[in-house]
Amino acid sequence: MNIFISNLDGSITAGDLRRAFSGYGTIIDAAVVTDTRTGKTAGLGQVYLVPEKAAREAIEELHLAPLRGRLIKVRECVYRAKRDRRAGRSAGLKSERRQSTERRRHFTGVNPLNPPYESPAHNRAS
């Protein structure tokens, strides 16, 4: 079973997660989510633990347990299809896009980045 862990300290590594979950079953994989730009941890992690009974026991016992000074949140990782992720939205609002044809902003004036075209005849001195 895949277990999702949140509220991790920034210095947590995959090895730390393996040590924390090692007494519950066989760990297939452990990973800490990192930001691709900065390389810092995002405070999230996953541990794949078998058998399922041991994984459920780990979830119950380690939820809100301290790990490096922080209370970690542990739950079963559930993957949902894209359609299911949007199911939480209000049924009356099909999307966040505006439905009417009216513009949100009414632009008046001259855009300084795109000045209006002036013909050469218009610039002649009379």
HUNOR-V826345 format. One record per helix or strand of 2 or more residues. SS is the DSSP state (a for helix, b for strand). FROM is the first residue (numbers start at 1). LEN is the number of residues. Records with the same first field share a line. If there is no record, write none. Layout:
SS->FROM-LEN, FROM-LEN
This chain:
b->2-5, 26-9, 41-10, 66-2, 70-2, 73-4
a->14-8, 52-11, 82-7
